[in-house]
Amino acid sequence: MLTHIHHINFVVADLQKSIAYFSKLLAQQPTVENLPERNVKTARYEIGQSLLVLVQPLSDKGAVADILASKGEGIFLLSFATQSIDEALHDLELSYTEKRTGLEAWSICDISPIEQFGAILQLTESPTNLTSK
C-alpha cells in the first residue's frame, strides 16, 4: 500500500539560485549534500511527510546530467512511500526486482521509466522518520 508522496526530485542547473528561491518559498533552509558517487549535489526540504529534493549535476556526465540536457529544469522523479516495496509491487502486479539503496539507507525501486509519464515513478521503503536528524 502506498502511504504518501515520499519525495519529489527537481533537476536544476544552478543549485544556489534554486535554494534561494525555494528557501524563501518554503520559509526554511535545506539540508545540502554533495554526492560525488552519484555525480550530484542536492538540497532537501521537508514539507509535511514529504521531501522536496533539488538535484544539480556536478558535470555533464551521468543520468541526472542527461535529464537536464534533454528535458531542462523541472520535476524528474516522483517517489511514493510504502511500508513494503515487495508488497506494493505484488499489489500493483508489477514484477520489477531491482531494488537499491538510496539516501538515508532508503530501499528504493523504480517502477516506470521517465519516458512513460515524463518523470520516473519510484517506490521508497523507509523508516517512519523522514531523515536521521
C-alpha positions as CSV (number, residue, x, y, z in Angstrom):
1,M,0.0,0.0,0.0
2,L,1.2,3.5,-0.9
3,T,1.0,5.9,2.1
4,H,2.1,9.3,0.8
5,I,4.5,11.0,-1.6
6,H,7.9,10.3,-0.1
7,H,9.9,12.7,-2.2
8,I,9.9,14.8,-5.4
9,N,13.1,15.4,-7.2
10,F,13.7,18.6,-9.3
11,V,16.7,18.7,-11.6
12,V,18.2,22.2,-11.5
13,A,21.1,23.9,-13.4
14,D,22.1,26.2,-10.5
15,L,21.6,24.8,-7.0
16,Q,22.4,28.0,-5.2
17,K,19.9,30.0,-7.2
18,S,17.3,27.4,-6.7
19,I,18.0,27.2,-3.0
20,A,17.5,31.0,-2.7
21,Y,14.1,30.7,-4.4
22,F,12.8,27.6,-2.6
23,S,14.1,28.7,0.8
24,K,12.0,31.8,0.5
25,L,9.0,29.9,-0.8
26,L,9.1,27.3,1.9
27,A,10.4,29.5,4.7
28,Q,13.2,27.1,5.7
29,Q,16.8,26.2,4.9
30,P,17.6,22.9,3.2
31,T,19.9,20.0,4.1
32,V,22.6,20.3,1.4
33,E,24.7,17.3,0.4
34,N,27.4,16.5,-2.1
35,L,27.0,13.1,-3.5
36,P,30.1,12.6,-5.7
37,E,29.4,8.9,-6.2
38,R,26.1,10.0,-8.0
39,N,27.8,13.0,-9.6
40,V,25.2,15.4,-8.0
41,K,24.7,17.9,-5.2
42,T,21.3,18.0,-3.5
43,A,19.3,20.3,-1.3
44,R,16.4,18.6,0.6
45,Y,13.4,20.4,2.2
46,E,10.8,18.7,4.5
47,I,7.2,19.5,3.6
48,G,4.9,17.6,6.0
49,Q,5.6,13.9,5.5
50,S,7.3,14.6,2.1
51,L,10.6,15.8,0.9
52,L,11.3,18.2,-2.0
53,V,14.8,17.5,-3.4
54,L,16.7,19.8,-5.7
55,V,19.4,17.9,-7.7
56,Q,22.2,19.6,-9.6
57,P,24.6,17.5,-11.7
58,L,28.2,18.1,-10.9
59,S,29.3,17.7,-14.5
60,D,27.8,16.9,-17.9
61,K,28.1,13.1,-17.3
62,G,25.6,10.8,-15.6
63,A,21.8,10.2,-15.6
64,V,20.8,13.5,-14.0
65,A,23.0,15.5,-16.4
66,D,21.4,13.6,-19.3
67,I,17.9,14.5,-18.0
68,L,18.9,18.2,-17.5
69,A,20.3,18.3,-21.1
70,S,17.3,16.6,-22.7
71,K,14.4,18.0,-20.7
72,G,15.7,21.1,-18.9
73,E,15.0,22.0,-15.3
74,G,11.9,20.6,-13.6
75,I,10.4,17.5,-11.9
76,F,12.1,14.3,-13.0
77,L,11.2,11.9,-10.2
78,L,8.1,11.2,-8.0
79,S,8.6,8.6,-5.2
80,F,5.8,7.1,-3.3
81,A,6.2,5.9,0.3
82,T,5.3,2.3,1.2
83,Q,5.9,0.2,4.2
84,S,6.9,-2.7,2.0
85,I,8.2,-2.5,-1.6
86,D,7.7,-6.2,-2.1
87,E,4.0,-6.0,-1.0
88,A,3.4,-2.8,-3.1
89,L,4.9,-4.5,-6.2
90,H,2.7,-7.5,-5.6
91,D,-0.4,-5.3,-5.1
92,L,0.3,-3.3,-8.2
93,E,1.0,-6.5,-10.2
94,L,4.5,-5.3,-11.1
95,S,7.4,-7.7,-11.3
96,Y,10.4,-5.2,-11.0
97,T,13.1,-6.7,-8.9
98,E,15.8,-4.1,-9.0
99,K,15.8,-2.6,-5.5
100,R,18.7,-0.5,-4.4
101,T,19.7,1.7,-1.5
102,G,19.0,5.4,-1.7
103,L,19.8,8.3,0.6
104,E,19.3,7.8,4.3
105,A,19.5,4.0,3.6
106,W,16.1,4.1,2.0
107,S,15.2,1.0,-0.1
108,I,14.0,2.2,-3.5
109,C,12.7,0.7,-6.7
110,D,11.9,2.5,-9.9
111,I,8.5,1.4,-11.3
112,S,8.4,3.3,-14.6
113,P,10.9,4.9,-16.9
114,I,11.0,8.7,-17.4
115,E,9.6,8.3,-20.9
116,Q,6.4,6.8,-19.7
117,F,5.0,9.7,-17.7
118,G,7.6,12.4,-18.1
119,A,9.1,11.6,-14.7
120,I,10.5,8.5,-13.1
121,L,8.0,6.8,-10.7
122,Q,9.5,5.1,-7.8
123,L,8.7,3.3,-4.5
124,T,10.5,4.2,-1.3
125,E,10.5,2.0,1.8
126,S,11.9,3.9,4.8
127,P,11.6,4.2,8.5
128,T,8.8,6.4,9.8
129,N,11.2,9.3,10.2
130,L,12.0,11.2,7.1
131,T,15.6,12.0,8.0
132,S,18.1,11.0,10.6
133,K,18.2,14.4,12.3
